[in-house]
Amino acid sequence: MQHVSPIREPLVTGGKTYHDITHDISRHVESKPNMRWAAALAVSLFFLGVFIYSVYRTLWYGIGEWGLNKTVGWAWDITNFVWWVGIGHAGTLISAILLLFRQKWRSSINRAAEAMTIFAVICAAMFPVLHMGRPWLAYWVLPLPNTFGSLWANFNSPLLWDVFAISTYFSVSLVFWYIGLVPDFATIRDRAKGPIAKTVYGMLSLGWVGSAKHWSRYETVSLILAGVSTPLVLSVHTIVSMDFATSVIPGWHTTIFPPYFVAGAIFSGFAMVLTLMIITRKTFKLEDYITLEHVESMNKVIILTGSIVGVAYITEFFIAWYSGVEYEQYAFINRATGPYWWAYWSMMTCNVITPQLFWFRSIRRSLTATFIISIFVNIGMWFERFVIIVTSLHRDYLPSSWAMFSPTIIDIGVYVGTMGLFFTLFLLFAKYFPVINMFEVKTILKSSSGVAHPTHHTSMHANDPQHINHPKHD
């Protein structure tokens, strides 16, 4: 028997039944696209077209189309790479770590967060490949057999570690996401009226029938994948931070980067989840499933990680002062007062000051305030990566090598274009896949919400046979 807290509000409101959950979540997949979705897709496709054109210019004319120079050899491309990888962190944290800690509030947001992770990693992977200049030789980073010639991989380089970390992260996240979709694909398969939909969702559901054996294996695999994914939350952005921390460049050469990058990644990832889920909640009328409790819980995580990031910023200055190295001290003074001061103070405002507003419960539970602050956080996190990369490079040891970086229209086009790619993939996912995990939401219905739970002799839903034999409900 499940204990119901007399204080905590239910995570599913509106007195929903199992049938209501199935209908409310499936109807977006089964109905025709509405005008708002079509308009959003059209805008996303336009920016995807900008991305394709910008990539064409980059590949045809070379990296000279970007604003890089001999001093600032990394700039927007690596900034965007780290930013997108960071955004992809919240999905695995919500899916894996919160699952292991049995946090019930994750159930309504985990699927969209997992999808966001996969799409963000796809966008991130574009930038290192494009930066190679000759992406058709990208396979050289792999540890090829000697039959292919010399081994080109340098295992001492953190850039190669990135390849293994991100490819592992992507593959595990993809499997985790797909496994969670299988029972819901079976629900849509059984409800489908057209032969094409029934065939497609039947193939995607992998023959799921909802037997006790299926549910047992499903939960076992979910726990195993959660256990495998948990170290990845920490390792991926740790390895990304080593792209900088293992160098000797002032501003980069510091051991604080791994935990600082991980906290920042979770910080930006949760902000993007909030941005997307508030829009999804309103557009698909899912207010009873994505409640203010979910929003408030995510905002508490943002307060925590934002505070950690703020402490890291202060600690960086302390480490530079304590080191006694004049070049290290100059790098940080230059960030705050040099030619890129506007980027530094934009970062501090968005990442340190703005999230502290969530200490007020009224703001923490305000959808409008949360939406605005979530956007500010991701703007700030982009500026953080820009400040770390560009301000550390544009002042060399020799004043004759000092330079400024200014993005070209192609730089901007590639970045804006990846946002078009991201939102195109997310909109297609939200339309053709169930955006909320139906079966997990059904497990958290509370008696206090007025739901009549089924007995041993009552089916949850006549059109939902794969849920009949779930051990938790049977």
C-alpha positions as a printed Julia matrix, in Angstrom:
474×3 Matrix{Float64}:
   0.0     0.0     0.0
   1.4     3.39   -1.0
   1.77    6.04    1.69
   0.27    9.38    0.71
   1.82   12.47    2.27
  -0.81   14.74    3.85
   1.38   17.77    3.05
   2.86   17.21   -0.4
   0.57   17.99   -3.29
  -0.18   15.18   -5.78
   2.0    15.05   -8.89
  -1.04   14.34  -11.09
  -3.98   16.67  -10.6
  -7.5    16.86  -11.97
  -8.75   13.54  -10.6
  -7.35   11.59  -13.55
  -8.05    7.92  -14.18
  -5.85    5.48  -16.08
  -8.05    5.95  -19.12
  -7.65    9.74  -18.9
  -3.87    9.45  -18.81
  -3.81    7.2   -21.86
  -6.17    9.46  -23.78
  -4.59   12.79  -22.8
  -1.07   11.73  -23.79
  -1.94    9.61  -26.85
  -4.28   12.12  -28.5
  -1.39   14.37  -29.54
   0.15   11.46  -31.42
  -3.14   10.33  -32.95
  -4.55   13.72  -33.98
  -3.54   15.77  -37.0
  -0.91   18.5   -36.5
  -2.37   21.85  -35.46
  -1.41   25.22  -36.9
   0.79   26.22  -33.97
   2.89   23.07  -34.33
   3.11   23.54  -38.11
   4.16   27.19  -37.71
   6.83   26.27  -35.16
   8.11   23.5   -37.44
   8.26   25.92  -40.38
  10.39   28.37  -38.36
  12.66   25.52  -37.21
  13.05   24.25  -40.77
  14.01   27.74  -41.91
  16.84   27.87  -39.39
  17.78   24.3   -40.32
  18.14   25.6   -43.87
  20.43   28.35  -42.55
  22.49   25.62  -40.86
  22.78   23.59  -44.07
  23.88   26.65  -46.06
  26.42   27.65  -43.39
  27.84   24.12  -43.27
  28.07   24.11  -47.07
  30.07   27.37  -46.99
  32.31   25.96  -44.24
  33.04   22.74  -46.11
  33.41   24.3   -49.55
  35.51   27.33  -48.66
  37.13   26.07  -45.46
  37.5    27.22  -41.86
  38.54   30.65  -43.15
  34.81   31.36  -43.37
  34.83   31.53  -39.57
  36.23   34.38  -37.52
  39.19   32.41  -36.15
  42.72   33.82  -36.29
  46.22   32.67  -35.34
  45.72   33.69  -31.7
  42.09   32.71  -31.13
  42.1    29.27  -32.71
  39.03   28.14  -30.79
  36.02   30.4   -30.45
  32.35   30.01  -31.35
  32.67   26.43  -32.51
  34.05   25.03  -29.24
  31.88   27.42  -27.22
  28.8    25.99  -28.9
  30.09   22.43  -28.56
  30.5    22.73  -24.79
  27.16   24.58  -24.48
  25.22   21.87  -26.3
  26.91   19.05  -24.37
  25.96   20.82  -21.14
  22.34   21.14  -22.19
  22.26   17.4   -22.76
  23.16   16.62  -19.15
  19.79   17.12  -17.48
  18.15   14.27  -19.37
  20.45   11.59  -18.01
  20.39   13.06  -14.53
  16.57   13.07  -14.48
  16.34    9.6   -16.02
  19.11    7.8   -14.19
  20.06    9.44  -10.9
  16.54   10.48   -9.92
  15.3     6.99  -10.85
  17.86    5.41   -8.53
  16.81    7.81   -5.76
  13.12    6.99   -6.42
  12.13   10.6    -7.06
   8.55   10.35   -8.33
   8.43   13.87   -9.74
  10.72   12.84  -12.58
   8.0    10.71  -14.23
   6.3    13.49  -16.19
   9.44   15.14  -17.5
  11.97   12.34  -17.96
  11.04   11.41  -21.55
  11.23   14.94  -22.95
  14.49   15.48  -21.03
  15.96   12.27  -22.48
  14.94   13.32  -26.0
  16.49   16.73  -25.39
  19.73   15.01  -24.36
  19.94   13.02  -27.59
  19.16   16.0   -29.82
  21.59   18.27  -27.94
  24.43   15.75  -28.28
  23.73   15.5   -32.03
  24.04   19.3   -32.27
  27.21   19.28  -30.16
  28.89   16.62  -32.28
  28.57   18.83  -35.37
  31.12   21.37  -34.17
  34.26   19.24  -33.62
  33.61   17.47  -36.93
  33.24   20.77  -38.79
  36.29   22.19  -37.04
  38.42   19.41  -38.46
  38.28   21.19  -41.8
  38.26   17.84  -43.57
  35.4    15.97  -41.88
  35.58   13.14  -44.4
  38.74   12.09  -42.51
  36.99   12.1   -39.13
  37.51    8.35  -38.83
  41.19    9.07  -38.14
  40.31    9.77  -34.51
  39.29    6.14  -34.07
  41.81    3.48  -32.98
  42.03    1.78  -36.37
  43.83   -1.54  -37.0
  47.31   -1.31  -38.49
  45.93   -2.62  -41.78
  44.59    0.91  -42.34
  48.11    2.33  -42.05
  49.6     4.19  -39.1
  47.56    4.61  -35.93
  46.51    8.26  -36.0
  44.81    8.33  -32.59
  46.7    10.15  -29.84
  45.46    8.58  -26.63
  47.16   11.29  -24.57
  44.84   13.93  -26.0
  41.64   14.84  -24.14
  40.14   15.62  -27.56
  40.24   11.89  -28.24
  38.77   11.22  -24.8
  35.88   13.42  -25.9
  35.16   11.09  -28.8
  34.8     8.06  -26.54
  32.96    9.88  -23.74
  30.37   11.54  -25.96
  29.78    8.52  -28.21
  29.24    6.36  -25.11
  26.97    8.97  -23.58
  24.92    9.23  -26.77
  24.53    5.48  -27.26
  23.54    4.77  -23.63
  21.1     7.72  -23.59
  19.55    6.57  -26.87
  19.0     3.02  -25.58
  17.62    4.31  -22.26
  15.21    6.63  -24.06
  14.01    3.98  -26.51
  13.52    1.29  -23.86
  11.24    3.66  -21.94
   9.19    4.28  -25.08
   8.42    0.62  -25.82
   5.36    0.18  -23.51
   3.86    3.45  -24.72
   4.45    2.52  -28.36
   2.42   -0.62  -27.62
  -0.41    1.52  -26.22
  -0.5     3.63  -29.38
  -0.27    0.49  -31.52
  -3.34   -0.98  -29.82
  -5.27    2.27  -30.18
  -4.24    2.92  -33.8
  -7.0     2.84  -36.39
  -5.0     3.16  -39.6
  -2.95    0.23  -40.97
   0.19    2.35  -41.42
   0.17    3.66  -37.85
  -0.55    0.18  -36.49
   2.33   -1.3   -38.49
   4.86    1.43  -37.65
   4.1     1.53  -33.92
   3.86   -2.26  -33.9
   7.43   -2.46  -35.19
   8.61    0.18  -32.72
   6.96   -1.64  -29.78
   9.08   -4.77  -30.45
   6.18   -7.15  -29.85
   5.38   -5.85  -26.38
   2.3    -7.52  -24.84
   2.61   -6.39  -21.23
   3.15   -9.79  -19.65
   4.68  -10.1   -16.21
   7.89  -11.34  -17.82
   8.06   -8.28  -20.06
   7.55   -5.9   -17.14
  10.14   -7.72  -15.02
  12.75   -7.52  -17.77
  11.83   -3.91  -18.51
  12.41   -2.8   -14.93
  15.63   -4.82  -14.68
  17.03   -3.25  -17.85
  15.95    0.22  -16.68
  17.85   -0.16  -13.41
  20.95   -1.5   -15.18
  20.92    1.37  -17.66
  20.39    3.85  -14.82
  23.43    2.42  -13.06
  25.51    2.63  -16.24
  24.29    6.15  -17.02
  24.96    7.63  -13.58
  28.78    7.73  -13.93
  28.33    9.26  -17.39
  26.62   12.31  -15.88
  29.87   13.04  -14.06
  32.4    11.73  -16.56
  31.28   13.34  -19.82
  31.57   16.97  -18.82
  34.6    16.17  -16.69
  36.36   14.96  -19.82
  35.1    17.97  -21.79
  36.59   20.24  -19.1
  39.93   18.47  -19.54
  40.13   19.89  -23.06
  41.06   23.07  -21.21
  42.32   21.96  -17.78
  45.15   19.81  -19.17
  46.65   22.77  -21.05
  49.06   25.36  -19.62
  47.16   28.42  -20.85
  46.42   30.96  -18.08
  42.71   30.83  -17.26
  42.44   27.17  -18.24
  45.13   25.44  -16.2
  43.11   24.73  -13.05
  41.88   21.63  -11.26
  38.51   23.19  -10.39
  37.24   22.74  -13.94
  35.78   19.18  -13.7
  33.28   19.75  -10.83
  32.68   23.31  -12.06
  31.8    22.1   -15.57
  29.56   19.29  -14.29
  27.58   21.68  -12.07
  27.29   24.14  -14.95
  26.1    21.41  -17.3
  23.31   20.32  -14.94
  22.48   23.99  -14.37
  22.04   24.75  -18.08
  20.38   21.4   -18.8
  17.64   21.91  -16.23
  17.08   25.43  -17.54
  16.51   24.1   -21.06
  14.18   21.37  -19.73
  12.12   24.07  -18.01
  12.0    26.18  -21.18
  10.77   23.26  -23.28
   8.39   21.75  -20.72
   6.62   25.05  -19.98
   5.95   25.47  -23.71
   4.91   21.81  -24.07
   2.68   22.04  -21.0
   0.76   24.96  -22.48
   0.69   23.82  -26.11
  -0.48   20.24  -25.43
  -2.69   21.16  -22.44
  -0.75   18.96  -20.01
  -1.2    21.15  -16.94
  -2.49   18.19  -14.9
   0.7    16.19  -15.57
   3.41   18.87  -15.56
   2.35   20.7   -12.42
   3.79   23.52  -10.36
   5.32   20.83   -8.14
   7.47   19.68  -11.05
   8.46   23.25  -11.9
   9.33   24.04   -8.29
  11.42   20.88   -7.89
  13.46   21.73  -10.99
  13.89   25.3    -9.81
  15.37   24.02   -6.55
  17.98   22.09   -8.54
  18.74   25.29  -10.47
  19.26   27.19   -7.19
  21.71   24.52   -5.99
  23.74   24.19   -9.18
  23.64   27.95   -9.82
  25.06   28.56   -6.37
  27.81   26.0    -7.01
  28.68   27.76  -10.28
  28.77   31.12   -8.48
  31.15   29.76   -5.84
  33.32   28.35   -8.65
  33.57   31.8   -10.26
  34.76   33.3    -6.98
  37.13   30.39   -6.36
  38.76   30.92   -9.75
  39.74   34.44   -8.75
  41.04   33.21   -5.39
  43.14   30.48   -7.06
  44.59   33.03   -9.51
  45.52   35.36   -6.64
  46.87   32.56   -4.43
  48.99   31.11   -7.25
  51.2    34.19   -7.34
  51.51   33.78  -11.12
  51.11   37.19  -12.73
  49.88   35.73  -16.04
  47.14   33.79  -14.27
  46.12   36.88  -12.3
  46.07   39.02  -15.44
  43.86   36.49  -17.26
  41.1    36.9   -14.68
  41.44   40.65  -14.27
  41.28   40.92  -18.06
  38.05   38.91  -18.09
  36.32   41.37  -15.78
  37.83   44.64  -17.0
  39.3    43.93  -20.46
  37.73   44.32  -23.9
  35.34   41.43  -23.29
  34.09   42.78  -19.95
  30.52   42.85  -21.29
  30.56   39.07  -21.83
  31.93   38.45  -18.32
  29.36   40.61  -16.57
  26.55   39.18  -18.71
  27.67   35.75  -17.49
  27.74   36.85  -13.85
  24.33   38.52  -14.05
  22.58   35.61  -15.77
  24.25   32.74  -13.9
  24.82   34.06  -10.38
  22.34   36.84   -9.67
  19.25   35.85  -11.67
  18.8    32.26  -10.3
  18.88   33.57   -6.71
  15.38   34.93   -7.32
  14.19   31.33   -6.95
  14.71   31.58   -3.2
  11.31   33.33   -3.21
   8.54   30.71   -3.35
   6.23   32.96   -5.36
   8.85   33.31   -8.11
   9.79   29.62   -7.9
   6.16   28.7    -8.63
   5.56   31.38  -11.26
   5.57   29.94  -14.78
   6.27   33.32  -16.4
   9.2    34.1   -14.1
  10.56   30.55  -14.45
  10.39   30.7   -18.24
  12.23   34.05  -18.39
  14.89   33.02  -15.86
  15.47   29.68  -17.64
  16.26   31.57  -20.85
  18.56   33.96  -18.96
  20.4    30.96  -17.49
  21.13   29.45  -20.88
  22.24   32.83  -22.24
  24.55   33.13  -19.24
  25.93   29.62  -19.68
  26.73   30.35  -23.32
  28.6    33.47  -22.24
  30.45   31.42  -19.61
  31.89   29.13  -22.29
  32.66   32.13  -24.52
  34.47   33.91  -21.67
  36.51   30.82  -20.72
  37.61   30.13  -24.3
  38.01   33.5   -26.02
  39.27   35.72  -23.17
  41.89   33.13  -22.23
  43.22   32.98  -25.8
  43.03   36.52  -27.11
  45.84   37.77  -24.86
  49.02   35.78  -25.54
  52.35   36.04  -23.69
  53.64   38.31  -26.47
  51.71   41.58  -26.96
  52.45   41.33  -30.68
  50.23   38.22  -30.75
  47.27   39.87  -29.04
  44.1    39.73  -31.14
  40.36   40.13  -30.96
  37.73   37.67  -32.11
  34.62   38.71  -34.02
  32.19   36.11  -35.36
  31.38   36.06  -39.06
  27.91   35.58  -40.49
  28.83   31.92  -41.08
  29.77   31.49  -37.4
  26.38   32.88  -36.42
  24.61   30.83  -39.1
  26.08   27.53  -37.89
  25.12   28.27  -34.27
  21.6    29.5   -35.0
  21.23   26.65  -37.46
  21.94   24.01  -34.8
  19.07   25.5   -32.8
  16.91   24.96  -35.9
  18.1    21.34  -36.03
  17.42   20.87  -32.31
  13.89   22.29  -32.39
  13.03   20.45  -35.62
  13.93   17.14  -33.97
  12.12   18.06  -30.74
   8.93   19.12  -32.55
   8.87   15.89  -34.56
   9.4    13.93  -31.35
   6.62   15.8   -29.53
   4.17   15.12  -32.36
   4.84   11.49  -33.23
   6.06   10.09  -29.9
   4.26   10.3   -26.52
   5.94   13.26  -24.83
   5.16   11.96  -21.32
   5.79    8.46  -20.03
   2.25    7.07  -19.66
   3.05    3.99  -17.64
   5.26    5.81  -15.11
   2.65    8.51  -14.59
   0.08    5.78  -13.86
   2.27    4.42  -11.08
   2.19    7.72   -9.16
  -1.57    8.29   -9.08
  -2.48    8.89   -5.46
  -5.71    8.02   -3.74
  -5.87   11.61   -2.51
  -6.38   12.79   -6.08
  -9.69   11.02   -6.28
  -8.58    8.18   -8.52
 -10.36    4.88   -8.2
  -7.51    2.38   -8.37
  -8.27   -0.9   -10.12
  -8.68   -4.13   -8.22
  -7.25   -7.49   -9.17
 -10.3    -8.08  -11.36
 -10.4    -4.7   -13.08
  -8.45   -3.76  -16.2
  -6.88   -0.31  -16.18
  -8.18    0.45  -19.61
  -9.86   -1.68  -22.19
  -7.62   -0.37  -24.95
  -4.48   -0.59  -22.86
  -3.74   -4.31  -22.53
  -0.01   -3.93  -22.06
  -0.62   -2.35  -18.66
  -2.95   -5.06  -17.34
  -0.28   -7.36  -15.98
   2.06   -4.78  -14.53
   3.12   -6.24  -11.17
   2.65   -2.88   -9.44
  -1.01   -2.72  -10.37
  -2.04   -6.32  -10.62
